Amino acid sequence: MIAAQTAFETKMLLRNGEQLLLTVIIPGLLLVLFSTVDIIDTGEGASVDFLTPGVLALAVMSTAFTGQAIATGFERRYGVLKRLGASPLPRWALMTAKTLSVLVTEVLQIVLLTVIAFALGWSPEGSPFAVLLLLVLGTAAFSGLGLLMAGTLKAEATLAAANLVFVLLLVGGGVIVPLDKFPDTAQTLLGLLPISALSEGLREVLQHGAGMPWGDLGVLAVWAVLGLGAAARFFRWE
């Protein structure tokens, strides 16, 4: 039942034009545009080496947070979650299927963005295990926050808030604009955001060949625990 629901959730996600725009097209266009046009000073080295980790982080956020929050919010509004909750599929299994659907979509995103990055001359370094751990914790953090928003706000409010957060974190989360371009106080605060921890952690590993970025992993772990815990506590099914 979980496998069937996962396949259904994935198909619905990929067939949704707005979600496809957020999860695939926007990250891909940003990667190509800012890697080929000298708009922002990304420091030493090739622009694609700086941008690819940030765009990978953006892809995780767009699927696990923005896309999931909007889709789940409208499912809740139209009573889909309530009906599914009364079906033979347990509620925990439904949430598991949604999580697996997010992971499947992220794999497709990462493969596509990696192909584009290599075509642009990307030269990654570092430990694949560290990258995997960052992506998993990032997914958990954003998934918890997305479900919390979808389970507590009205669908229209979720739609507006999720898209607004997406744009704000795109600009101020170290995805495209380096954090050191911001004032010192702002850098400290922005560095505590999950998107900043994910993008900077991936950048430390993939661009600079660093070992395990424990500080960024710690930030993501805290957000994951808080987000998933709050979602489990306050999520309303109707």
N, C-alpha and C positions, 0 to 999 in steps of 0.2 A: 504493500500500500504506500509506503514511504517513497519507494522508487517511482511508482506511477505518479504520485503527487508531485515529486521533484521534476519529472519530465514535463508534466502539465504546467507547473509554475515557470519553468525555464522557457517553454514555448510561448507562454503568455507574455513573459518579460521581453523576449526577443521580437515578438510581433508588434509590440507597442512602439509606435513611431517616436513619441516623446522620450521614452526611456532609451531607445536605441540611439537617439541623438545625444543624450547625456552620457551614455556608457561607452560608445564607440566613436562616433563621429567627432564630437568636440575634443576629446583627448587626442585623437589622431591629427586633427587639423592644427591644434596648438603645437604639437610636437613638430610637425612639418614647418609651420609658419615661423616659429621662433628659432628653429634650428637653421633655417635657410636665409632668414632676413635678420640683419643686425639691428634689432630694436632695443634690446635690453642687454646691459653689460653683465655677463654671467661669470666674469672673472677669467682666470687663466684656463687654457685648454679649450677644446672644442665645445661649442654651445650644446651640442646634442648630448655630450657626456654629463653636463649639468642638468639638462632638461628632462632626460629620460626617466631618472628616478622620481622626479616630481610628478611627471605625467602618469607614471605607474601608480603613485599614491593617489592622484586625482581619479584614476579609473576605479580604484578600490572604493573611494568615497562615493563616487557617482552611483555605483551599483549597490553597495552595502548600506549606504545611508540615504541618499536622495531618491534613487529609484525604488528601493524597498519601502521607504516611508510613504511615498506618494501612492504606490500600488496598494499597500496594506491599508492605508487610510481610507481609500475609496472602497475597498472590499468590506471594510468595517461599516462604512456608511450605508452601503446597499444591502447589508445583511448577509453577505457571502460568508464572512467568518462565523457568524452565528449559526448558519446552516451547516457549514463544515464541522463546526464544533459539536453539532448534534449527530453527525454521521459516525459510522464505525471507525473512522480515522480519529485516534485520540488527539487532543489539542497539542500535546507535546510532540506528537509525530508530525502534525501540520507545521509547527514551528521548525522542526528538524528539516522538513522538506523545503521550507522557504530558505533556510540557511544553506542547504546543499545546492539549491538553485542559484543562490548568490555566488557560491564557490565555483560552480560550473561556468557561469557567465564570466567571472573574473579570469578563469583559465583562458577562455576564448579571447578576452580583452588583452591579457598579458601576451599571449602568443602573437596576436595581430600587432600590438604596439612594439613588441620586440623585433618583429620582422621589419617594420617601418624604421625603427631606430638603427638596425644593422644596415639597412639600405642607405641611411644618412651618414654612416661612418661611425657608429657607436662602438666604443671599446670598453666593455665592462670588466671589472676586476672583482676581487673579494670572494667571500664564502657563499655558495648557494644556500647552505643551511641557514645562515644569518638572514639572507633575503627572504627565505620561506617563513622563518619565524616572525619577521617584521610584517609580512603580508597577512599571516594568520591572525596575529594580535591586532593589526589594523582593521581587518575584517570584523573581528569580534567587537572591537570598540565602536566602529561605525554602525554595525548591525544593531547593537544594543541601543544606541542613540536614535537610530531610525525607527525601531519598533516602539521605543518610548514615546516619540513624537506622534507616530501613527495611532498609538493606543490611548492617547490622552487628549489630543486636539481634534477638532472637527476636520473633515476631509479638505475643505477649502483652505482652512488655516494651515494645515499640513502642507498642501501644495505650495502656498505662498512662502511659508517659513523654510521649507526644504530647499526651494530654489534660491531664496535669499541667502541662506547659509552657504549653499554651494558657491555662489558668486563671491561672497565675502571671503571664504576660505581659499578660493582660487587666487584672489588678489593678495591676501595677507597671510597665507599659510606656507610660504616658501616654495610653492609649486613652480611658478614662473619667475617671480621677483625674489632674489636672494634676501634672506632675513637681515643680512648686514646692511641693507639699504635703508632699514628703518631705524629710528632713534633707539638708543640703548635700552630705555625702559620698555618700549614697545617690543623690542627683540626678546626680552625676558618673558613677557606675557605671551607673545605669539608662540614662543618656543614650547609652551605648555599645552598648546592645542594638539589634538590627535593628528591632524593633517600635517602639522609642522614636524612632529616627532616621526611620523612615517616617512615623509619626504626627505628630511634631513638624515634619518637613519639609513634609508636606502642609498642616499647620496654618499654618505660616509663609506659604505661598503662597496658600492658599485663604481663610484668615481675615484675614491681615494684608497681603496683596498684595505680599509680598516677591519679589525676583528669584530667581535660581537659588540654592537652599540648598546651597552647596558642601560645608559641613561634614557635613550629614546624608547627602548623596550619597556623600561619601567613606567614611563609616561603612558604608553599604550596599554599596558597591563592595568594601570589604575583606571583609565577610561573604560576599558572593557568590563572590569568588575562593577564599576559604578553604573555604567549604561545598561548592562544585562540585568544587574540586580534591580535597578529601578524599573526596567521594562517588565520584569517578572512580577514585581510588586504592584505596579499601577496600571498595567495594560487592561483596557476594557474591551470586551469582545463585541459590545453592541452600544 
